[in-house]
Amino acid sequence: MTTHRCPSLSATARLARQAGWRRVLAAGLLAAASALPAAAGTSAGTEPGELVLVLRSPDGLAALQQKYSLSLVSRFGARPIFRLKVPAGGDVNAAVAALGAEPGVLVAEANLRRASPESIKNNVWTIGNAQAYAAQWAGAAIGLPRARAMASGRGVTVAVLDTGFDLAHPALAGRMLPGWDFVDGDADPSETAQPTQGGYGHGTHVAGLVAWVAPGARLLPLRVLDAEGQGNAWVLAEAMLHAIDPDHNPATADGAQVINLSLAGLQPSQLMRTIDQLVNCALIQPADVPDPAVDLAHPSYNDDRNRCAAQGGTVVVAGAGNDGSSSLRTWPAAESAYGLIPVAASNAQGRLAPFSNSGNWISLAAPGDLVTSAVPGGGYATWSGTSMATPLVAGAAALVRGRFPQLAPKDVARCLVASGDRLSGTRLPQVDVSAALARLAVDPKRCR
């Protein structure tokens, strides 16, 4: 699947700043806008030839591989969760249908695509600066000035699963933990895209917004989207499991308390239903409505139980997508998982942004229209999208978790939703982190 996004202005901005050519920057913006092709909607499709299996026990894998001529690509540790390939020229859909009827198979599905919404349906960037970043309209809209007097996010780790970061950017430097690149399989989660590629600048912009809201929080950069802003469910699941246990030792509480997912796809993933249970610790903190399709009884999940006992679950914040639809659902935001917060975008007029998806499956809104943040090369730019709204909520969750570390993920989500005022003309509350912190300061049990 090929997607496009107009180039970010950061590379042009560096040239303009270094040579004093402001006109070059304007010319770059106009060229980018004129070259932009017709945009598609949220990412759909699958990884060619690949499927995912979740088994009740790993003992049945060898027989299934032999029966269906499947080759193993990777596995989640000792867990009975596998990424496989069909033979060259094989029919993934036919294999998935047949495997789904096999005893002991809990999940059989194609490896679904995921992408940053802005890599597909775009808004042209405009230049910004550090002053605009520090004092933008979004801060007052979410109650940030008062919230910063109550909390900083100190002691909280926010994992940002995206296109990677500009690791040397002044807004991010000194704030990051060692990350990982799940696209290239190495320890350098830097952004690799060029300005003409769809993923350029996305992760840096998203990370800069988390850093702005929660200046005391640590950032964990995990690259899951390629240079075109594209990824898949398996890589996303790998990164989520890494985020909650970076050293792969369940006895140490080193995992992220918040995960930011500024990405989306049109198809639900049954694999992610299992991963959600591991991330949000439904093993020891059962969800309101248990999922009968998820079976975590096998002993290989014991490390997950130990990890959950040591550090509890993780708040997951996911963008709702930029299709401007009131009926379309996107995933993972629409998973309805314990501790998950689906986020729409608002504008400076206190209304839902026209590009934002909406619907009763979305819990919360945050500023996403004309939001300023970091871009590669040490610069700043203004961009629009639910990907910008999502890290503002992730940052708010970090402030809440830093001030009230014992609060369960579900209660963090409930309190942020319950404390916000509705956007004009909608039932959707906009995050007000100062109101949430004030509510909890009176009684930490008020959001349970």
Secondary structure by P-SEA (a helix, b strand, c coil): cbbbbcccaaaaaaaaaaaccaaaaaaaaaaaaaaccccccccccccccbbbbbbccccaaaaaaaaacccccccccccccccccccccccaaaaaaaaaacccccccccbbbbbcccccbbbbbbbbcaaaaaccccccccaaaaaaaccccccbbbbbbcccccccccccccccccccccccccccccccccccccccaaaaaaaaaaaaacccbbbbbbbcccccccccaaaaaaaaaaaacccccccccccccbbbbccccccccaaaaaaaaaaaccccccccccccccccccccaaaaaaaaaaccbbbbbbbccccccccccccccccccccbbbbbbbcccccccccccccccccccccccbbbbbccccbbbbbbcaaaaaaaaaaaaaaaaaacccccaaaaaaaaaaabbbccccccccccaaaaaaaaaacccccc
